[in-house]
Amino acid sequence: GGGGRGGPGGGGVEGLTRSLARELAPRGITVNAVAPGFVTTAMTASLPDHIRTAYLEQIPLGRFADVADIAGPAVFLASPAAAYVTGAILGVDGGMGMGR
């Protein structure tokens, strides 16, 4: 599936992430979120060609993400390398979040 930042519930996830980040920062706890775009799954693979093409035209990188494309940024945010990152919503959407 997909949808990322503009998808159903995206605004709620962003608000919750930022609220928790503010609340927990004094305790040294970071809170971030990954906002994925469309990911290659059985569902996206079964889309009719015209619908798949329409979605792909909205993605500057021209492809759906693989699971590894989403996992890498998530691992980064959970690692010590991101110790000074909090309240971030990391769009992993092939540039789709930039709009057209």
CYANA upper distance limits for C-alpha pairs under 8 A (distance plus 0.5 A):
  1 GLY  CA     37 GLY  CA      8.50
  1 GLY  CA     38 PHE  CA      6.08
  1 GLY  CA     39 VAL  CA      6.50
  1 GLY  CA     40 THR  CA      8.23
  1 GLY  CA     41 THR  CA      7.56
  1 GLY  CA     43 MET  CA      7.18
  1 GLY  CA     44 THR  CA      6.91
  2 GLY  CA      7 GLY  CA      7.76
  2 GLY  CA     36 PRO  CA      7.21
  2 GLY  CA     37 GLY  CA      5.39
  2 GLY  CA     38 PHE  CA      4.42
  2 GLY  CA     39 VAL  CA      6.75
  3 GLY  CA      7 GLY  CA      4.43
  3 GLY  CA      8 PRO  CA      7.59
  3 GLY  CA     10 GLY  CA      8.49
  3 GLY  CA     36 PRO  CA      7.72
  3 GLY  CA     37 GLY  CA      5.94
  3 GLY  CA     38 PHE  CA      6.95
  4 GLY  CA     10 GLY  CA      6.90
  4 GLY  CA     35 ALA  CA      5.18
  4 GLY  CA     36 PRO  CA      5.18
  4 GLY  CA     37 GLY  CA      5.18
  4 GLY  CA     38 PHE  CA      8.03
  4 GLY  CA     91 GLY  CA      7.86
  4 GLY  CA     93 ASP  CA      7.72
  5 ARG  CA     10 GLY  CA      5.31
  5 ARG  CA     11 GLY  CA      7.44
  5 ARG  CA     35 ALA  CA      6.08
  5 ARG  CA     36 PRO  CA      8.00
  5 ARG  CA     37 GLY  CA      8.28
  5 ARG  CA     91 GLY  CA      7.68
  5 ARG  CA     97 GLY  CA      7.64
  6 GLY  CA     10 GLY  CA      6.27
  6 GLY  CA     11 GLY  CA      7.95
  6 GLY  CA     97 GLY  CA      8.37
  9 GLY  CA     13 VAL  CA      6.74
 10 GLY  CA     14 GLU  CA      6.74
 10 GLY  CA     35 ALA  CA      8.32
 11 GLY  CA     15 GLY  CA      6.61
 12 GLY  CA     16 LEU  CA      6.53
 13 VAL  CA     17 THR  CA      6.46
 13 VAL  CA     33 ALA  CA      8.31
 14 GLU  CA     18 ARG  CA      6.73
 14 GLU  CA     33 ALA  CA      7.95
 14 GLU  CA     89 ILE  CA      7.13
 15 GLY  CA     19 SER  CA      6.51
 16 LEU  CA     20 LEU  CA      6.50
 17 THR  CA     21 ALA  CA      6.51
 17 THR  CA     31 VAL  CA      6.61
 17 THR  CA     32 ASN  CA      6.46
 17 THR  CA     33 ALA  CA      7.02
 17 THR  CA     87 GLY  CA      6.48
 17 THR  CA     88 ALA  CA      8.24
 17 THR  CA     89 ILE  CA      8.29
 18 ARG  CA     22 ARG  CA      6.73
 18 ARG  CA     31 VAL  CA      7.97
 18 ARG  CA     32 ASN  CA      8.17
 18 ARG  CA     86 THR  CA      8.49
 18 ARG  CA     87 GLY  CA      5.12
 18 ARG  CA     88 ALA  CA      7.89
 19 SER  CA     23 GLU  CA      6.76
 19 SER  CA     87 GLY  CA      8.37
 20 LEU  CA     24 LEU  CA      6.37
 20 LEU  CA     31 VAL  CA      6.99
 20 LEU  CA     87 GLY  CA      8.38
 21 ALA  CA     25 ALA  CA      6.19
 21 ALA  CA     29 ILE  CA      8.01
 21 ALA  CA     30 THR  CA      6.37
 21 ALA  CA     31 VAL  CA      5.32
 21 ALA  CA     32 ASN  CA      7.78
 21 ALA  CA     86 THR  CA      6.38
 21 ALA  CA     87 GLY  CA      5.55
 22 ARG  CA     26 PRO  CA      8.31
 22 ARG  CA     87 GLY  CA      7.86
 24 LEU  CA     28 GLY  CA      7.24
 24 LEU  CA     29 ILE  CA      5.81
 24 LEU  CA     30 THR  CA      7.34
 24 LEU  CA     31 VAL  CA      8.28
 25 ALA  CA     29 ILE  CA      5.71
 25 ALA  CA     30 THR  CA      6.56
 25 ALA  CA     86 THR  CA      8.19
 30 THR  CA     83 ALA  CA      7.71
 30 THR  CA     84 TYR  CA      8.33
 30 THR  CA     85 VAL  CA      7.32
 30 THR  CA     86 THR  CA      5.36
 30 THR  CA     87 GLY  CA      7.84
 31 VAL  CA     86 THR  CA      5.76
 31 VAL  CA     87 GLY  CA      6.20
 31 VAL  CA     88 ALA  CA      8.09
 32 ASN  CA     77 LEU  CA      7.51
 32 ASN  CA     85 VAL  CA      8.07
 32 ASN  CA     86 THR  CA      6.08
 32 ASN  CA     87 GLY  CA      5.63
 32 ASN  CA     88 ALA  CA      5.44
 32 ASN  CA     89 ILE  CA      6.51
 32 ASN  CA     90 LEU  CA      8.26
 33 ALA  CA     87 GLY  CA      8.27
 33 ALA  CA     88 ALA  CA      6.86
 33 ALA  CA     89 ILE  CA      5.37
 33 ALA  CA     90 LEU  CA      6.67
 34 VAL  CA     70 ILE  CA      8.29
 34 VAL  CA     73 PRO  CA      7.97
 34 VAL  CA     74 ALA  CA      6.99
 34 VAL  CA     89 ILE  CA      6.29
 34 VAL  CA     90 LEU  CA      5.32
 34 VAL  CA     91 GLY  CA      6.61
 34 VAL  CA     92 VAL  CA      7.27
 35 ALA  CA     89 ILE  CA      6.96
 35 ALA  CA     90 LEU  CA      6.28
 35 ALA  CA     91 GLY  CA      5.18
 35 ALA  CA     92 VAL  CA      6.37
 35 ALA  CA     93 ASP  CA      7.88
 36 PRO  CA     70 ILE  CA      7.17
 36 PRO  CA     91 GLY  CA      6.51
 36 PRO  CA     92 VAL  CA      5.22
 36 PRO  CA     93 ASP  CA      5.79
 37 GLY  CA     64 PHE  CA      8.10
 37 GLY  CA     65 ALA  CA      7.78
 37 GLY  CA     91 GLY  CA      8.10
 37 GLY  CA     92 VAL  CA      6.69
 37 GLY  CA     93 ASP  CA      4.54
 37 GLY  CA     94 GLY  CA      7.72
 37 GLY  CA     96 MET  CA      7.70
 38 PHE  CA     44 THR  CA      8.38
 38 PHE  CA     64 PHE  CA      5.82
 38 PHE  CA     65 ALA  CA      6.66
 38 PHE  CA     93 ASP  CA      7.34
 39 VAL  CA     44 THR  CA      7.82
 39 VAL  CA     64 PHE  CA      5.68
 39 VAL  CA     65 ALA  CA      4.98
 39 VAL  CA     66 ASP  CA      6.24
 39 VAL  CA     67 VAL  CA      7.24
 40 THR  CA     44 THR  CA      6.27
 40 THR  CA     45 ALA  CA      7.13
 40 THR  CA     64 PHE  CA      6.13
 40 THR  CA     65 ALA  CA      6.36
 40 THR  CA     66 ASP  CA      6.05
 40 THR  CA     67 VAL  CA      7.86
 41 THR  CA     45 ALA  CA      6.54
 42 ALA  CA     46 SER  CA      6.68
 43 MET  CA     47 LEU  CA      7.17
 44 THR  CA     52 ARG  CA      7.92
 47 LEU  CA     51 ILE  CA      6.86
 47 LEU  CA     52 ARG  CA      6.30
 48 PRO  CA     52 ARG  CA      6.69
 49 ASP  CA     53 THR  CA      6.46
 50 HIS  CA     54 ALA  CA      6.70
 51 ILE  CA     55 TYR  CA      6.85
 52 ARG  CA     56 LEU  CA      6.66
 53 THR  CA     57 GLU  CA      6.64
 54 ALA  CA     58 GLN  CA      7.42
 55 TYR  CA     59 ILE  CA      7.50
 56 LEU  CA     62 GLY  CA      5.98
 56 LEU  CA     63 ARG  CA      6.41
 56 LEU  CA     64 PHE  CA      7.65
 57 GLU  CA     62 GLY  CA      7.14
 58 GLN  CA     62 GLY  CA      8.31
 58 GLN  CA     96 MET  CA      6.54
 58 GLN  CA     99 GLY  CA      8.33
 58 GLN  CA    100 ARG  CA      7.60
 59 ILE  CA     63 ARG  CA      7.23
 59 ILE  CA     64 PHE  CA      8.41
 59 ILE  CA     93 ASP  CA      7.98
 59 ILE  CA     94 GLY  CA      6.28
 59 ILE  CA     95 GLY  CA      6.46
 59 ILE  CA     96 MET  CA      5.20
 60 PRO  CA     94 GLY  CA      6.65
 60 PRO  CA     95 GLY  CA      5.93
 60 PRO  CA     96 MET  CA      6.84
 61 LEU  CA     94 GLY  CA      5.63
 61 LEU  CA     95 GLY  CA      7.12
 62 GLY  CA     94 GLY  CA      8.03
 63 ARG  CA     94 GLY  CA      7.96
 64 PHE  CA     94 GLY  CA      8.09
 65 ALA  CA     69 ASP  CA      6.26
 65 ALA  CA     70 ILE  CA      7.71
 65 ALA  CA     93 ASP  CA      7.76
 65 ALA  CA     94 GLY  CA      7.82
 66 ASP  CA     70 ILE  CA      7.57
 67 VAL  CA     71 ALA  CA      6.67
 68 ALA  CA     72 GLY  CA      6.55
 69 ASP  CA     73 PRO  CA      7.89
 69 ASP  CA     92 VAL  CA      8.07
 70 ILE  CA     74 ALA  CA      6.97
 70 ILE  CA     92 VAL  CA      6.95
 71 ALA  CA     75 VAL  CA      6.54
 72 GLY  CA     76 PHE  CA      6.78
 73 PRO  CA     77 LEU  CA      6.76
 73 PRO  CA     90 LEU  CA      8.38
 73 PRO  CA     92 VAL  CA      8.24
 74 ALA  CA     78 ALA  CA      6.83
 75 VAL  CA     79 SER  CA      6.64
 76 PHE  CA     80 PRO  CA      8.45
 76 PHE  CA     81 ALA  CA      7.16
 76 PHE  CA     82 ALA  CA      6.87
 77 LEU  CA     81 ALA  CA      8.06
 77 LEU  CA     82 ALA  CA      5.78
 77 LEU  CA     85 VAL  CA      8.12
 78 ALA  CA     82 ALA  CA      7.40
 79 SER  CA     83 ALA  CA      7.67
 91 GLY  CA     97 GLY  CA      7.41
 93 ASP  CA     97 GLY  CA      7.07
 95 GLY  CA     99 GLY  CA      8.32
 96 MET  CA    100 ARG  CA      8.35
